[in-house]
Amino acid sequence: MTKYVMDASAWIEYFRGESKGLEVKRFLDKPENLIFTNSVTIAEIASKIAREGWNPDEPINIILSRSKIITLDENPSKKVGFLHASIRKERKNFSYGDAFVLFTANMLEANIVTTDSDFKGMKNVIFL
């Protein structure tokens, strides 16, 4: 069983249904894969699809049905803040959302699926 944490960029590609989205679909369609999404990623996706004029209900429902949602309480969230601060020293565009994805993947010993270049050079990252 392999674990994957989906970054917002991977989900957006999936919803667009183009070539990178088909790669995401392959991860989602394998029953032996465990798929996770951080709750902060859902907020990031909701913002993106609202700005693009999409109806958010169907994409969010797909995420909820196709992945396990990870919600962090105050102690892990504080650790995400420290992780974000340390990475921002080297990567000026590394977002809070990225930090939540990275922390979640590390916590679960999972791979990150993304198209986001802010993850380049990090271990356990699968770029589409």
N, CA, C and O atoms as a Tinker XYZ file with bonds, in Angstrom:
   512  protein
     1  N      0.843000   -1.175000    0.000000    73     2
     2  CA     0.000000    0.000000    0.000000    64     1     3
     3  C      0.894000    1.246000    0.000000    63     2     4     5
     4  O      1.789000    1.374000    0.836000    81     3
     5  N      0.649000    2.150000   -0.930000    73     3     6
     6  CA     1.432000    3.374000   -1.019000    64     5     7
     7  C      0.540000    4.556000   -0.675000    63     6     8     9
     8  O     -0.618000    4.620000   -1.085000    81     7
     9  N      1.101000    5.491000    0.088000    73     7    10
    10  CA     0.349000    6.669000    0.528000    64     9    11
    11  C      0.772000    7.884000   -0.290000    63    10    12    13
    12  O      1.952000    8.084000   -0.580000    81    11
    13  N     -0.226000    8.690000   -0.655000    73    11    14
    14  CA     0.012000    9.906000   -1.419000    64    13    15
    15  C     -0.779000   11.054000   -0.810000    63    14    16    17
    16  O     -1.946000   10.901000   -0.452000    81    15
    17  N     -0.131000   12.195000   -0.699000    73    15    18
    18  CA    -0.807000   13.429000   -0.304000    64    17    19
    19  C     -0.930000   14.282000   -1.558000    63    18    20    21
    20  O      0.068000   14.613000   -2.198000    81    19
    21  N     -2.157000   14.632000   -1.898000    73    19    22
    22  CA    -2.411000   15.436000   -3.092000    64    21    23
    23  C     -2.286000   16.916000   -2.760000    63    22    24    25
    24  O     -2.937000   17.427000   -1.848000    81    23
    25  N     -1.442000   17.584000   -3.517000    73    23    26
    26  CA    -1.315000   19.030000   -3.433000    64    25    27
    27  C     -2.467000   19.660000   -4.217000    63    26    28    29
    28  O     -3.063000   19.009000   -5.076000    81    27
    29  N     -2.776000   20.907000   -3.929000    73    27    30
    30  CA    -3.850000   21.601000   -4.647000    64    29    31
    31  C     -3.615000   21.594000   -6.152000    63    30    32    33
    32  O     -4.556000   21.435000   -6.930000    81    31
    33  N     -2.371000   21.766000   -6.562000    73    31    34
    34  CA    -2.075000   21.807000   -8.002000    64    33    35
    35  C     -2.427000   20.488000   -8.686000    63    34    36    37
    36  O     -2.878000   20.486000   -9.831000    81    35
    37  N     -2.226000   19.374000   -7.997000    73    35    38
    38  CA    -2.571000   18.068000   -8.578000    64    37    39
    39  C     -4.083000   17.938000   -8.728000    63    38    40    41
    40  O     -4.570000   17.478000   -9.761000    81    39
    41  N     -4.823000   18.342000   -7.699000    73    39    42
    42  CA    -6.280000   18.271000   -7.789000    64    41    43
    43  C     -6.808000   19.170000   -8.903000    63    42    44    45
    44  O     -7.710000   18.776000   -9.642000    81    43
    45  N     -6.255000   20.370000   -9.027000    73    43    46
    46  CA    -6.710000   21.289000  -10.078000    64    45    47
    47  C     -6.482000   20.668000  -11.449000    63    46    48    49
    48  O     -7.345000   20.756000  -12.322000    81    47
    49  N     -5.330000   20.042000  -11.642000    73    47    50
    50  CA    -5.054000   19.364000  -12.917000    64    49    51
    51  C     -6.057000   18.236000  -13.154000    63    50    52    53
    52  O     -6.518000   18.034000  -14.278000    81    51
    53  N     -6.386000   17.514000  -12.106000    73    51    54
    54  CA    -7.375000   16.432000  -12.217000    64    53    55
    55  C     -8.720000   16.993000  -12.700000    63    54    56    57
    56  O     -9.354000   16.416000  -13.583000    81    55
    57  N     -9.149000   18.112000  -12.121000    73    55    58
    58  CA   -10.439000   18.690000  -12.494000    64    57    59
    59  C    -10.416000   19.273000  -13.904000    63    58    60    61
    60  O    -11.446000   19.303000  -14.577000    81    59
    61  N     -9.277000   19.726000  -14.347000    73    59    62
    62  CA    -9.169000   20.236000  -15.722000    64    61    63
    63  C     -9.249000   19.097000  -16.739000    63    62    64    65
    64  O     -9.680000   19.304000  -17.873000    81    63
    65  N     -8.835000   17.898000  -16.335000    73    63    66
    66  CA    -8.974000   16.719000  -17.188000    64    65    67
    67  C     -8.009000   16.635000  -18.347000    63    66    68    69
    68  O     -8.248000   15.892000  -19.299000    81    67
    69  N     -6.925000   17.382000  -18.284000    73    67    70
    70  CA    -5.928000   17.325000  -19.355000    64    69    71
    71  C     -4.879000   16.273000  -19.017000    63    70    72    73
    72  O     -5.101000   15.452000  -18.127000    81    71
    73  N     -3.751000   16.279000  -19.704000    73    71    74
    74  CA    -2.772000   15.182000  -19.577000    64    73    75
    75  C     -2.266000   14.996000  -18.141000    63    74    76    77
    76  O     -2.164000   13.861000  -17.676000    81    75
    77  N     -1.954000   16.066000  -17.444000    73    75    78
    78  CA    -1.492000   15.921000  -16.058000    64    77    79
    79  C     -2.616000   15.423000  -15.162000    63    78    80    81
    80  O     -2.378000   14.688000  -14.204000    81    79
    81  N     -3.821000   15.820000  -15.473000    73    79    82
    82  CA    -4.979000   15.338000  -14.721000    64    81    83
    83  C     -5.178000   13.846000  -14.880000    63    82    84    85
    84  O     -5.610000   13.169000  -13.946000    81    83
    85  N     -4.865000   13.327000  -16.064000    73    83    86
    86  CA    -4.952000   11.879000  -16.290000    64    85    87
    87  C     -3.907000   11.136000  -15.468000    63    86    88    89
    88  O     -4.141000   10.008000  -15.035000    81    87
    89  N     -2.743000   11.771000  -15.251000    73    87    90
    90  CA    -1.733000   11.166000  -14.384000    64    89    91
    91  C     -2.247000   11.086000  -12.944000    63    90    92    93
    92  O     -2.051000   10.078000  -12.266000    81    91
    93  N     -2.895000   12.136000  -12.489000    73    91    94
    94  CA    -3.482000   12.132000  -11.145000    64    93    95
    95  C     -4.534000   11.038000  -11.051000    63    94    96    97
    96  O     -4.593000   10.321000  -10.053000    81    95
    97  N     -5.357000   10.905000  -12.069000    73    95    98
    98  CA    -6.406000    9.881000  -12.088000    64    97    99
    99  C     -5.821000    8.486000  -11.897000    63    98   100   101
   100  O     -6.433000    7.646000  -11.237000    81    99
   101  N     -4.659000    8.233000  -12.458000    73    99   102
   102  CA    -4.020000    6.914000  -12.288000    64   101   103
   103  C     -3.697000    6.640000  -10.818000    63   102   104   105
   104  O     -3.833000    5.507000  -10.355000    81   103
   105  N     -3.275000    7.659000  -10.090000    73   103   106
   106  CA    -3.031000    7.484000   -8.647000    64   105   107
   107  C     -4.344000    7.199000   -7.930000    63   106   108   109
   108  O     -4.421000    6.313000   -7.079000    81   107
   109  N     -5.375000    7.960000   -8.283000    73   107   110
   110  CA    -6.663000    7.832000   -7.604000    64   109   111
   111  C     -7.353000    6.510000   -7.890000    63   110   112   113
   112  O     -8.077000    5.987000   -7.043000    81   111
   113  N     -7.132000    5.969000   -9.077000    73   111   114
   114  CA    -7.859000    4.767000   -9.499000    64   113   115
   115  C     -7.245000    3.456000   -9.019000    63   114   116   117
   116  O     -7.874000    2.405000   -9.140000    81   115
   117  N     -6.042000    3.498000   -8.483000    73   115   118
   118  CA    -5.432000    2.259000   -7.988000    64   117   119
   119  C     -5.930000    1.983000   -6.575000    63   118   120   121
   120  O     -5.667000    2.764000   -5.661000    81   119
   121  N     -6.648000    0.875000   -6.391000    73   119   122
   122  CA    -7.228000    0.591000   -5.078000    64   121   123
   123  C     -6.192000    0.408000   -3.974000    63   122   124   125
   124  O     -6.499000    0.588000   -2.795000    81   123
   125  N     -4.964000    0.049000   -4.351000    73   123   126
   126  CA    -3.938000   -0.153000   -3.325000    64   125   127
   127  C     -3.325000    1.168000   -2.833000    63   126   128   129
   128  O     -2.572000    1.172000   -1.859000    81   127
   129  N     -3.637000    2.272000   -3.492000    73   127   130
   130  CA    -3.124000    3.575000   -3.067000    64   129   131
   131  C     -4.029000    4.181000   -2.007000    63   130   132   133
   132  O     -5.254000    4.118000   -2.102000    81   131
   133  N     -3.408000    4.764000   -1.003000    73   131   134
   134  CA    -4.137000    5.536000    0.000000    64   133   135
   135  C     -3.918000    7.007000   -0.322000    63   134   136   137
   136  O     -2.778000    7.468000   -0.376000    81   135
   137  N     -4.995000    7.740000   -0.536000    73   135   138
   138  CA    -4.935000    9.132000   -0.960000    64   137   139
   139  C     -5.382000   10.025000    0.196000    63   138   140   141
   140  O     -6.413000    9.785000    0.826000    81   139
   141  N     -4.582000   11.062000    0.461000    73   139   142
   142  CA    -4.860000   12.001000    1.539000    64   141   143
   143  C     -4.848000   13.426000    0.997000    63   142   144   145
   144  O     -4.129000   13.741000    0.048000    81   143
   145  N     -5.652000   14.274000    1.614000    73   143   146
   146  CA    -5.678000   15.695000    1.296000    64   145   147
   147  C     -5.776000   16.454000    2.610000    63   146   148   149
   148  O     -6.618000   16.145000    3.454000    81   147
   149  N     -4.913000   17.446000    2.779000    73   147   150
   150  CA    -4.984000   18.272000    3.978000    64   149   151
   151  C     -6.163000   19.231000    3.852000    63   150   152   153
   152  O     -6.469000   19.690000    2.751000    81   151
   153  N     -6.823000   19.538000    4.955000    73   151   154
   154  CA    -7.984000   20.428000    4.928000    64   153   155
   155  C     -7.622000   21.823000    4.418000    63   154   156   157
   156  O     -8.464000   22.496000    3.823000    81   155
   157  N     -6.400000   22.262000    4.639000    73   155   158
   158  CA    -5.963000   23.564000    4.124000    64   157   159
   159  C     -5.934000   23.537000    2.593000    63   158   160   161
   160  O     -6.209000   24.547000    1.945000    81   159
   161  N     -5.604000   22.390000    2.029000    73   159   162
   162  CA    -5.602000   22.241000    0.574000    64   161   163
   163  C     -7.006000   22.438000    0.015000    63   162   164   165
   164  O     -7.166000   22.991000   -1.073000    81   163
   165  N     -8.013000   21.994000    0.739000    73   163   166
   166  CA    -9.395000   22.186000    0.294000    64   165   167
   167  C     -9.715000   23.675000    0.209000    63   166   168   169
   168  O    -10.359000   24.120000   -0.741000    81   167
   169  N     -9.270000   24.442000    1.197000    73   167   170
   170  CA    -9.491000   25.891000    1.160000    64   169   171
   171  C     -8.776000   26.515000   -0.033000    63   170   172   173
   172  O     -9.324000   27.388000   -0.707000    81   171
   173  N     -7.559000   26.066000   -0.288000    73   171   174
   174  CA    -6.783000   26.570000   -1.415000    64   173   175
   175  C     -7.507000   26.283000   -2.745000    63   174   176   177
   176  O     -7.580000   27.143000   -3.624000    81   175
   177  N     -8.033000   25.073000   -2.869000    73   175   178
   178  CA    -8.751000   24.682000   -4.086000    64   177   179
   179  C    -10.054000   25.462000   -4.214000    63   178   180   181
   180  O    -10.391000   25.922000   -5.305000    81   179
   181  N    -10.784000   25.616000   -3.126000    73   179   182
   182  CA   -12.038000   26.366000   -3.162000    64   181   183
   183  C    -11.783000   27.792000   -3.653000    63   182   184   185
   184  O    -12.558000   28.320000   -4.451000    81   183
   185  N    -10.716000   28.407000   -3.187000    73   183   186
   186  CA   -10.363000   29.753000   -3.626000    64   185   187
   187  C    -10.051000   29.776000   -5.118000    63   186   188   189
   188  O    -10.536000   30.641000   -5.848000    81   187
   189  N     -9.247000   28.831000   -5.562000    73   187   190
   190  CA    -8.837000   28.781000   -6.967000    64   189   191
   191  C    -10.037000   28.581000   -7.887000    63   190   192   193
   192  O    -10.182000   29.293000   -8.881000    81   191
   193  N    -10.896000   27.620000   -7.564000    73   191   194
   194  CA   -12.010000   27.346000   -8.471000    64   193   195
   195  C    -13.054000   28.460000   -8.425000    63   194   196   197
   196  O    -13.728000   28.713000   -9.423000    81   195
   197  N    -13.196000   29.129000   -7.280000    73   195   198
   198  CA   -14.119000   30.266000   -7.209000    64   197   199
   199  C    -13.596000   31.411000   -8.078000    63   198   200   201
   200  O    -14.373000   32.073000   -8.765000    81   199
   201  N    -12.272000   31.648000   -8.050000    73   199   202
   202  CA   -11.687000   32.707000   -8.879000    64   201   203
   203  C    -11.811000   32.392000  -10.361000    63   202   204   205
   204  O    -11.867000   33.302000  -11.187000    81   203
   205  N    -11.854000   31.103000  -10.705000    73   203   206
   206  CA   -11.979000   30.711000  -12.109000    64   205   207
   207  C    -13.441000   30.573000  -12.545000    63   206   208   209
   208  O    -13.720000   30.262000  -13.703000    81   207
   209  N    -14.367000   30.805000  -11.617000    73   207   210
   210  CA   -15.782000   30.792000  -11.950000    64   209   211
   211  C    -16.417000   29.417000  -11.995000    63   210   212   213
   212  O    -17.513000   29.264000  -12.534000    81   211
   213  N    -15.755000   28.411000  -11.440000    73   211   214
   214  CA   -16.334000   27.063000  -11.415000    64   213   215
   215  C    -17.295000   26.949000  -10.239000    63   214   216   217
   216  O    -17.183000   27.683000   -9.258000    81   215
   217  N    -18.226000   26.036000  -10.349000    73   215   218
   218  CA   -19.069000   25.682000   -9.214000    64   217   219
   219  C    -18.222000   24.802000   -8.294000    63   218   220   221
   220  O    -17.761000   23.744000   -8.723000    81   219
   221  N    -18.003000   25.210000   -7.039000    73   219   222
   222  CA   -17.095000   24.455000   -6.167000    64   221   223
   223  C    -17.658000   23.153000   -5.607000    63   222   224   225
   224  O    -16.897000   22.314000   -5.126000    81   223
   225  N    -18.986000   22.969000   -5.661000    73   223   226
   226  CA   -19.589000   21.820000   -4.993000    64   225   227
   227  C    -19.078000   20.482000   -5.518000    63   226   228   229
   228  O    -18.659000   19.631000   -4.734000    81   227
   229  N    -19.109000   20.289000   -6.822000    73   227   230
   230  CA   -18.693000   18.997000   -7.369000    64   229   231
   231  C    -17.220000   18.697000   -7.111000    63   230   232   233
   232  O    -16.913000   17.601000   -6.642000    81   231
   233  N    -16.287000   19.620000   -7.393000    73   231   234
   234  CA   -14.880000   19.313000   -7.110000    64   233   235
   235  C    -14.619000   18.989000   -5.642000    63   234   236   237
   236  O    -13.894000   18.043000   -5.333000    81   235
   237  N    -15.203000   19.768000   -4.741000    73   235   238
   238  CA   -14.983000   19.509000   -3.308000    64   237   239
   239  C    -15.567000   18.157000   -2.925000    63   238   240   241
   240  O    -14.941000   17.416000   -2.167000    81   239
   241  N    -16.741000   17.819000   -3.425000    73   239   242
   242  CA   -17.333000   16.506000   -3.129000    64   241   243
   243  C    -16.462000   15.370000   -3.666000    63   242   244   245
   244  O    -16.352000   14.319000   -3.034000    81   243
   245  N    -15.848000   15.578000   -4.820000    73   243   246
   246  CA   -14.943000   14.556000   -5.366000    64   245   247
   247  C    -13.751000   14.367000   -4.447000    63   246   248   249
   248  O    -13.361000   13.235000   -4.158000    81   247
   249  N    -13.171000   15.460000   -3.987000    73   247   250
   250  CA   -12.027000   15.354000   -3.069000    64   249   251
   251  C    -12.428000   14.597000   -1.812000    63   250   252   253
   252  O    -11.700000   13.719000   -1.347000    81   251
   253  N    -13.585000   14.940000   -1.266000    73   251   254
   254  CA   -14.047000   14.287000   -0.036000    64   253   255
   255  C    -14.303000   12.798000   -0.240000    63   254   256   257
   256  O    -14.104000   12.004000    0.679000    81   255
   257  N    -14.740000   12.415000   -1.431000    73   255   258
   258  CA   -15.038000   11.012000   -1.682000    64   257   259
   259  C    -13.817000   10.207000   -2.119000    63   258   260   261
   260  O    -13.783000    8.989000   -1.943000    81   259
   261  N    -12.820000   10.873000   -2.684000    73   259   262
   262  CA   -11.667000   10.157000   -3.249000    64   261   263
   263  C    -10.433000   10.186000   -2.351000    63   262   264   265
   264  O     -9.429000    9.546000   -2.661000    81   263
   265  N    -10.499000   10.930000   -1.229000    73   263   266
   266  CA    -9.329000   10.995000   -0.349000    64   265   267
   267  C     -9.757000   11.131000    1.098000    63   266   268   269
   268  O    -10.880000   11.530000    1.406000    81   267
   269  N     -8.842000   10.793000    1.962000    73   267   270
   270  CA    -9.065000   10.981000    3.401000    64   269   271
   271  C     -8.572000   12.383000    3.738000    63   270   272   273
   272  O     -7.465000   12.770000    3.365000    81   271
   273  N     -9.402000   13.135000    4.442000    73   271   274
   274  CA    -9.063000   14.515000    4.779000    64   273   275
   275  C     -8.313000   14.539000    6.116000    63   274   276   277
   276  O     -8.751000   13.961000    7.111000    81   275
   277  N     -7.180000   15.224000    6.099000    73   275   278
   278  CA    -6.358000   15.355000    7.299000    64   277   279
   279  C     -6.522000   16.769000    7.846000    63   278   280   281
   280  O     -6.250000   17.754000    7.159000    81   279
   281  N     -6.967000   16.848000    9.085000    73   279   282
   282  CA    -7.132000   18.121000    9.772000    64   281   283
   283  C     -6.183000   18.128000   10.961000    63   282   284   285
   284  O     -6.132000   17.175000   11.737000    81   283
   285  N     -5.443000   19.201000   11.089000    73   283   286
   286  CA    -4.465000   19.291000   12.173000    64   285   287
   287  C     -4.972000   20.233000   13.257000    63   286   288   289
   288  O     -5.555000   21.278000   12.967000    81   287
   289  N     -4.742000   19.845000   14.517000    73   287   290
   290  CA    -5.130000   20.730000   15.609000    64   289   291
   291  C     -3.988000   21.702000   15.910000    63   290   292   293
   292  O     -3.057000   21.842000   15.117000    81   291
   293  N     -4.068000   22.368000   17.059000    73   291   294
   294  CA    -3.139000   23.458000   17.336000    64   293   295
   295  C     -1.668000   23.040000   17.439000    63   294   296   297
   296  O     -0.805000   23.788000   16.979000    81   295
   297  N     -1.352000   21.904000   18.009000    73   295   298
   298  CA     0.061000   21.530000   18.176000    64   297   299
   299  C      0.737000   21.229000   16.832000    63   298   300   301
   300  O      1.788000   21.805000   16.551000    81   299
   301  N      0.176000   20.350000   15.990000    73   299   302
   302  CA     0.803000   20.163000   14.680000    64   301   303
   303  C      0.770000   21.437000   13.836000    63   302   304   305
   304  O      1.702000   21.691000   13.073000    81   303
   305  N     -0.278000   22.234000   13.960000    73   303   306
   306  CA    -0.345000   23.471000   13.178000    64   305   307
   307  C      0.786000   24.415000   13.554000    63   306   308   309
   308  O      1.339000   25.103000   12.697000    81   307
   309  N      1.128000   24.447000   14.833000    73   307   310
   310  CA     2.259000   25.260000   15.278000    64   309   311
   311  C      3.551000   24.742000   14.637000    63   310   312   313
   312  O      4.402000   25.529000   14.222000    81   311
   313  N      3.689000   23.418000   14.559000    73   311   314
   314  CA     4.861000   22.831000   13.916000    64   313   315
   315  C      4.919000   23.175000   12.434000    63   314   316   317
   316  O      6.000000   23.380000   11.883000    81   315
   317  N      3.757000   23.238000   11.787000    73   315   318
   318  CA     3.699000   23.648000   10.381000    64   317   319
   319  C      4.225000   25.082000   10.248000    63   318   320   321
   320  O      4.953000   25.394000    9.306000    81   319
   321  N      3.857000   25.939000   11.181000    73   319   322
   322  CA     4.340000   27.321000   11.162000    64   321   323
   323  C      5.857000   27.393000   11.246000    63   322   324   325
   324  O      6.488000   28.165000   10.523000    81   323
   325  N      6.441000   26.592000   12.124000    73   323   326
   326  CA     7.909000   26.558000   12.243000    64   325   327
   327  C      8.543000   25.989000   10.976000    63   326   328   329
   328  O      9.572000   26.484000   10.515000    81   327
   329  N      7.922000   24.944000   10.412000    73   327   330
   330  CA     8.417000   24.358000    9.171000    64   329   331
   331  C      8.379000   25.402000    8.056000    63   330   332   333
   332  O      9.344000   25.553000    7.306000    81   331
   333  N      7.275000   26.112000    7.953000    73   331   334
   334  CA     7.117000   27.155000    6.945000    64   333   335
   335  C      8.205000   28.224000    7.096000    63   334   336   337
   336  O      8.829000   28.626000    6.114000    81   335
   337  N      8.422000   28.672000    8.319000    73   335   338
   338  CA     9.434000   29.712000    8.561000    64   337   339
   339  C     10.822000   29.239000    8.151000    63   338   340   341
   340  O     11.584000   30.003000    7.560000    81   339
   341  N     11.157000   27.993000    8.455000    73   339   342
   342  CA    12.498000   27.503000    8.117000    64   341   343
   343  C     12.676000   27.347000    6.608000    63   342   344   345
   344  O     13.749000   27.642000    6.082000    81   343
   345  N     11.648000   26.892000    5.912000    73   343   346
   346  CA    11.752000   26.710000    4.462000    64   345   347
   347  C     11.750000   28.052000    3.739000    63   346   348   349
   348  O     12.417000   28.200000    2.715000    81   347
   349  N     11.014000   29.027000    4.254000    73   347   350
   350  CA    10.943000   30.339000    3.614000    64   349   351
   351  C     12.296000   31.050000    3.592000    63   350   352   353
   352  O     12.493000   31.968000    2.797000    81   351
   353  N     13.216000   30.646000    4.441000    73   351   354
   354  CA    14.560000   31.242000    4.411000    64   353   355
   355  C     15.250000   30.949000    3.086000    63   354   356   357
   356  O     16.051000   31.750000    2.604000    81   355
   357  N     14.934000   29.793000    2.499000    73   355   358
   358  CA    15.552000   29.375000    1.236000    64   357   359
   359  C     14.609000   29.504000    0.039000    63   358   360   361
   360  O     15.056000   29.759000   -1.079000    81   359
   361  N     13.326000   29.331000    0.270000    73   359   362
   362  CA    12.327000   29.316000   -0.811000    64   361   363
   363  C     11.288000   30.396000   -0.526000    63   362   364   365
   364  O     10.329000   30.171000    0.213000    81   363
   365  N     11.487000   31.550000   -1.110000    73   363   366
   366  CA    10.666000   32.727000   -0.795000    64   365   367
   367  C      9.198000   32.589000   -1.180000    63   366   368   369
   368  O      8.350000   33.282000   -0.617000    81   367
   369  N      8.885000   31.721000   -2.115000    73   367   370
   370  CA     7.495000   31.555000   -2.549000    64   369   371
   371  C      6.789000   30.380000   -1.887000    63   370   372   373
   372  O      5.635000   30.099000   -2.211000    81   371
   373  N      7.449000   29.692000   -0.974000    73   371   374
   374  CA     6.857000   28.524000   -0.322000    64   373   375
   375  C      5.703000   28.996000    0.562000    63   374   376   377
   376  O      5.901000   29.770000    1.498000    81   375
   377  N      4.496000   28.518000    0.254000    73   375   378
   378  CA     3.285000   29.021000    0.915000    64   377   379
   379  C      2.936000   28.218000    2.166000    63   378   380   381
   380  O      3.495000   27.152000    2.421000    81   379
   381  N      2.004000   28.757000    2.928000    73   379   382
   382  CA     1.483000   28.008000    4.077000    64   381   383
   383  C      0.826000   26.718000    3.614000    63   382   384   385
   384  O      0.993000   25.671000    4.239000    81   383
   385  N      0.080000   26.794000    2.519000    73   383   386
   386  CA    -0.553000   25.589000    1.983000    64   385   387
   387  C      0.476000   24.519000    1.668000    63   386   388   389
   388  O      0.275000   23.343000    1.972000    81   387
   389  N      1.595000   24.936000    1.050000    73   387   390
   390  CA     2.680000   23.994000    0.757000    64   389   391
   391  C      3.231000   23.379000    2.044000    63   390   392   393
   392  O      3.515000   22.182000    2.096000    81   391
   393  N      3.379000   24.197000    3.070000    73   391   394
   394  CA     3.906000   23.703000    4.345000    64   393   395
   395  C      2.962000   22.678000    4.966000    63   394   396   397
   396  O      3.416000   21.684000    5.533000    81   395
   397  N      1.655000   22.910000    4.865000    73   395   398
   398  CA     0.692000   21.933000    5.385000    64   397   399
   399  C      0.780000   20.616000    4.611000    63   398   400   401
   400  O      0.708000   19.539000    5.203000    81   399
   401  N      0.935000   20.705000    3.296000    73   399   402
   402  CA     1.070000   19.490000    2.482000    64   401   403
   403  C      2.342000   18.741000    2.868000    63   402   404   405
   404  O      2.308000   17.527000    3.069000    81   403
   405  N      3.454000   19.450000    2.972000    73   403   406
   406  CA     4.728000   18.818000    3.322000    64   405   407
   407  C      4.665000   18.186000    4.706000    63   406   408   409
   408  O      5.107000   17.051000    4.888000    81   407
   409  N      4.122000   18.903000    5.681000    73   407   410
   410  CA     4.011000   18.365000    7.032000    64   409   411
   411  C      3.142000   17.108000    7.039000    63   410   412   413
   412  O      3.487000   16.111000    7.673000    81   411
   413  N      2.026000   17.161000    6.340000    73   411   414
   414  CA     1.110000   16.016000    6.280000    64   413   415
   415  C      1.814000   14.804000    5.673000    63   414   416   417
   416  O      1.708000   13.694000    6.195000    81   415
   417  N      2.531000   15.020000    4.571000    73   415   418
   418  CA     3.244000   13.912000    3.927000    64   417   419
   419  C      4.307000   13.334000    4.858000    63   418   420   421
   420  O      4.454000   12.116000    4.952000    81   419
   421  N      5.044000   14.198000    5.541000    73   419   422
   422  CA     6.064000   13.708000    6.482000    64   421   423
   423  C      5.431000   12.931000    7.623000    63   422   424   425
   424  O      5.935000   11.882000    8.023000    81   423
   425  N      4.339000   13.441000    8.140000    73   423   426
   426  CA     3.641000   12.798000    9.259000    64   425   427
   427  C      3.138000   11.403000    8.869000    63   426   428   429
   428  O      3.202000   10.464000    9.662000    81   427
   429  N      2.638000   11.286000    7.637000    73   427   430
   430  CA     2.056000   10.021000    7.170000    64   429   431
   431  C      3.069000    9.109000    6.476000    63   430   432   433
   432  O      2.750000    7.982000    6.098000    81   431
   433  N      4.304000    9.617000    6.314000    73   431   434
   434  CA     5.326000    8.907000    5.538000    64   433   435
   435  C      4.776000    8.604000    4.141000    63   434   436   437
   436  O      4.782000    7.466000    3.674000    81   435
   437  N      4.305000    9.668000    3.502000    73   435   438
   438  CA     3.650000    9.572000    2.195000    64   437   439
   439  C      4.418000   10.382000    1.160000    63   438   440   441
   440  O      5.270000   11.204000    1.496000    81   439
   441  N      4.102000   10.137000   -0.088000    73   439   442
   442  CA     4.637000   10.914000   -1.201000    64   441   443
   443  C      3.688000   12.072000   -1.497000    63   442   444   445
   444  O      2.479000   11.971000   -1.288000    81   443
   445  N      4.255000   13.170000   -1.986000    73   443   446
   446  CA     3.449000   14.311000   -2.411000    64   445   447
   447  C      3.289000   14.242000   -3.921000    63   446   448   449
   448  O      4.263000   14.024000   -4.643000    81   447
   449  N      2.062000   14.425000   -4.403000    73   447   450
   450  CA     1.787000   14.506000   -5.840000    64   449   451
   451  C      1.480000   15.972000   -6.134000    63   450   452   453
   452  O      0.574000   16.555000   -5.539000    81   451
   453  N      2.251000   16.570000   -7.067000    73   451   454
   454  CA     2.150000   18.002000   -7.296000    64   453   455
   455  C      2.642000   18.406000   -8.671000    63   454   456   457
   456  O      3.319000   17.640000   -9.356000    81   455
   457  N      2.294000   19.619000   -9.063000    73   455   458
   458  CA     2.915000   20.281000  -10.214000    64   457   459
   459  C      3.638000   21.542000   -9.742000    63   458   460   461
   460  O      4.177000   22.287000  -10.561000    81   459
   461  N      3.654000   21.783000   -8.463000    73   459   462
   462  CA     4.181000   23.009000   -7.864000    64   461   463
   463  C      5.703000   22.959000   -7.755000    63   462   464   465
   464  O      6.255000   22.111000   -7.054000    81   463
   465  N      6.369000   23.867000   -8.449000    73   463   466
   466  CA     7.837000   23.883000   -8.466000    64   465   467
   467  C      8.438000   24.224000   -7.104000    63   466   468   469
   468  O      9.633000   24.015000   -6.899000    81   467
   469  N      7.652000   24.736000   -6.182000    73   467   470
   470  CA     8.170000   25.020000   -4.844000    64   469   471
   471  C      8.600000   23.755000   -4.101000    63   470   472   473
   472  O      9.305000   23.834000   -3.095000    81   471
   473  N      8.182000   22.606000   -4.589000    73   471   474
   474  CA     8.571000   21.332000   -3.968000    64   473   475
   475  C      9.816000   20.715000   -4.610000    63   474   476   477
   476  O     10.278000   19.663000   -4.168000    81   475
   477  N     10.366000   21.358000   -5.652000    73   475   478
   478  CA    11.529000   20.780000   -6.358000    64   477   479
   479  C     12.685000   20.556000   -5.400000    63   478   480   481
   480  O     12.989000   21.384000   -4.541000    81   479
   481  N     13.324000   19.395000   -5.581000    73   479   482
   482  CA    14.479000   19.043000   -4.782000    64   481   483
   483  C     14.149000   18.411000   -3.440000    63   482   484   485
   484  O     15.052000   17.990000   -2.716000    81   483
   485  N     12.890000   18.341000   -3.105000    73   483   486
   486  CA    12.496000   17.704000   -1.848000    64   485   487
   487  C     12.266000   16.227000   -2.087000    63   486   488   489
   488  O     11.830000   15.820000   -3.164000    81   487
   489  N     12.564000   15.423000   -1.068000    73   487   490
   490  CA    12.378000   13.986000   -1.227000    64   489   491
   491  C     10.898000   13.618000   -1.121000    63   490   492   493
   492  O     10.093000   14.349000   -0.544000    81   491
   493  N     10.574000   12.486000   -1.684000    73   491   494
   494  CA     9.208000   11.933000   -1.667000    64   493   495
   495  C      8.193000   12.826000   -2.380000    63   494   496   497
   496  O      7.029000   12.897000   -1.986000    81   495
   497  N      8.645000   13.498000   -3.425000    73   495   498
   498  CA     7.763000   14.364000   -4.218000    64   497   499
   499  C      7.681000   13.798000   -5.622000    63   498   500   501
   500  O      8.702000   13.515000   -6.249000    81   499
   501  N      6.465000   13.636000   -6.110000    73   499   502
   502  CA     6.231000   13.171000   -7.480000    64   501   503
   503  C      5.700000   14.349000   -8.276000    63   502   504   505
   504  O      4.601000   14.841000   -8.019000    81   503
   505  N      6.491000   14.801000   -9.247000    73   503   506
   506  CA     6.087000   15.910000  -10.111000    64   505   507
   507  C      5.351000   15.371000  -11.324000    63   506   508   509
   508  O      5.754000   14.366000  -11.910000    81   507
   509  N      4.296000   16.026000  -11.689000    73   507   510
   510  CA     3.529000   15.649000  -12.870000    64   509   511
   511  C      3.978000   16.488000  -14.054000    63   510   512
   512  O      3.455000   16.329000  -15.157000    81   511
